[in-house]
Amino acid sequence: MAKKQALGRGLGALLSDASTDVTSTLGVAQANSAVVGNIAMLKISKIKANPFNPRIEFDKEGLTELASSIKELGIIQPLTVRKLGNDKYQIISGERRYRASQVAGLTEVPAYIRIANDQAMLEMALVENIQRRDLNPMEIAFSYKRLVDECDLTQEELADRVGKKRSSTSNYLRLLNLPAEIQNALKEKIISFGHARTLIALDDEEVQSYIFDMIVIEKLSVRKVEELVKETKEAQKATPEKKSTSKKEDALSFSQQKFKDDLVSLLNSKVKVKPGNNGGGNLVIPFKSEGDLERIMKIIDA
């Protein structure tokens, strides 16, 4: 069995190898357009976003502010890209700067050009973004899920690769088992990671949703939620319920989970996805009233 490529070395280490830097070996015509430090000026139209970027959402206000700064001062830190062929490039790091440059109306951006395969691209994107303080917990959870699924890692190997404790990576992965409405609230900072981490100790989605509603309505602290969860688990032990025979939604694949999450955000409804056999299944979109149904239908028909 082939040895898995080691991850978690740090973006600086991955990019410091001169053998992967093709900027310094550009042709004469390209070299003439380069600036100090072997940085090439690339047309924005030739650059593609990074499909491995764990960052899913970009704050519009923040992009606008960065675009204004770029108009005034230019791009201070160049992008890092990889060459795809046919004069096309793909971002390794700097997608936020790339997007803000588009908003600012730039046609060219400064960039280092590197050689990297898909495995290295995924690692670089994760190493750069997972360390960011503004990356929301769900983006981190999806990033870990991608490493597990796409790099075929066990949870122990995942923890070793990203330099985190096994319990920490496990807690993030377990966030993906929470009801979509709670995941969405975590992304939108309606609740904290501490609230969500406490809720994953419960197995019943209805109970999770009930306590979640209490958190939002009564603005409960994490400490109070921990007490509620402890009391709930003790009560469940005292009155054991029959095991449900229905298939749990934690059996969803990565793509199914992502589609469900997107639908919850779009429709603002507690969407349920029940996987079946051979890739099929059922999609349930509940509504509270005829007016709510009409609202959902308008969104779908739009």
KASULQUI-V719228 format. One record per backbone hydrogen bond with DSSP energy under -0.5 kcal/mol. CO is the residue of the C=O (numbers start at 0). NH is the residue of the N-H. If there is no record, write none. Layout:
CO | NH
CO | NH
This chain:
9 | 13
10 | 14
11 | 15
15 | 17
16 | 19
17 | 20
19 | 21
19 | 114
21 | 24
22 | 25
26 | 30
27 | 31
28 | 32
29 | 32
30 | 33
34 | 37
34 | 38
37 | 39
38 | 34
39 | 41
39 | 110
41 | 108
42 | 45
43 | 46
45 | 88
47 | 90
48 | 50
49 | 52
53 | 55
58 | 62
59 | 63
60 | 64
61 | 65
62 | 66
63 | 67
64 | 68
65 | 69
66 | 70
67 | 71
68 | 72
68 | 73
69 | 73
73 | 75
75 | 77
78 | 111
79 | 91
79 | 92
80 | 113
81 | 89
84 | 87
87 | 83
87 | 84
88 | 47
89 | 81
92 | 79
93 | 97
94 | 98
95 | 99
96 | 100
97 | 101
98 | 102
99 | 103
100 | 104
100 | 105
101 | 104
106 | 43
108 | 41
109 | 78
110 | 39
111 | 80
111 | 113
112 | 21
112 | 22
113 | 82
113 | 115
116 | 120
117 | 121
118 | 122
119 | 123
120 | 124
121 | 125
122 | 126
123 | 127
124 | 128
125 | 129
126 | 130
128 | 131
131 | 134
135 | 138
135 | 139
136 | 140
137 | 141
138 | 142
139 | 143
140 | 144
141 | 145
142 | 146
143 | 147
144 | 148
145 | 149
145 | 150
146 | 150
146 | 152
147 | 152
153 | 157
154 | 158
155 | 159
156 | 160
157 | 161
158 | 162
158 | 163
164 | 168
165 | 169
166 | 170
167 | 171
168 | 172
169 | 173
170 | 174
171 | 174
172 | 175
173 | 176
174 | 177
178 | 181
178 | 182
179 | 183
180 | 184
181 | 185
182 | 186
183 | 187
184 | 189
184 | 190
185 | 188
191 | 195
192 | 196
193 | 197
194 | 198
195 | 199
197 | 200
198 | 201
202 | 204
203 | 207
204 | 208
205 | 209
206 | 210
207 | 211
208 | 212
209 | 213
210 | 214
211 | 215
212 | 216
213 | 217
214 | 218
214 | 219
220 | 224
221 | 225
222 | 226
223 | 227
224 | 228
225 | 229
226 | 230
227 | 231
228 | 232
229 | 233
230 | 234
231 | 235
232 | 236
233 | 237
234 | 238
236 | 239
247 | 250
248 | 251
252 | 256
253 | 257
254 | 258
255 | 259
256 | 260
257 | 261
258 | 262
259 | 263
260 | 264
261 | 265
262 | 266
263 | 267
268 | 270
271 | 283
272 | 274
273 | 281
276 | 279
279 | 275
281 | 273
281 | 283
283 | 271
283 | 285
288 | 292
289 | 293
290 | 294
291 | 295
292 | 296
293 | 297
294 | 298
295 | 299
296 | 300
297 | 301
